[in-house]
Amino acid sequence: MPDTKDGRDKKGHDEEKRQRERELDEELEADTERQREEHEEEAAESELAEDE
């Protein structure tokens, strides 16, 4: 298959799209991790308050 400008452009756009998707996935994962940690902290604080 010959190398064409359209093919190179599409490949570049595809790579940019994959990069954006990876960045979004990483942000989502980090946000989920933060929420989990906050939930665990709240649960621990609640448990301590119940013990008092």
SVG drawing of the C-alpha trace seen along z (x, -y; Angstrom):
<svg xmlns="http://www.w3.org/2000/svg" viewBox="-21 -15 26 17">
<polyline fill="none" stroke="black" stroke-width="0.4" points="0.0,0.0 1.5,-3.3 2.3,-6.0 -0.1,-9.0 -0.5,-12.3 -4.1,-11.4 -2.8,-8.2 -0.1,-10.0 -2.7,-12.6 -5.1,-10.0 -2.4,-8.1 -1.4,-11.4 -5.0,-12.2 -5.6,-8.6 -2.5,-8.9 -3.7,-12.3 -7.1,-10.7 -5.5,-7.8 -3.3,-10.1 -6.3,-12.2 -8.2,-9.1 -5.2,-7.8 -5.0,-11.2 -8.7,-11.1 -8.4,-7.6 -5.5,-8.5 -7.4,-11.5 -10.5,-9.4 -8.4,-6.8 -6.6,-9.4 -10.0,-11.0 -11.5,-7.6 -8.4,-6.9 -8.8,-10.3 -12.5,-9.6 -11.7,-6.1 -9.1,-7.6 -11.5,-10.3 -14.2,-7.7 -11.8,-5.6 -10.8,-8.6 -14.4,-9.6 -15.2,-6.0 -12.2,-5.9 -13.2,-9.3 -16.8,-8.1 -15.6,-4.9 -13.4,-7.0 -16.3,-9.3 -18.5,-6.2 -15.8,-4.8 -15.8,-8.0"/>
</svg>
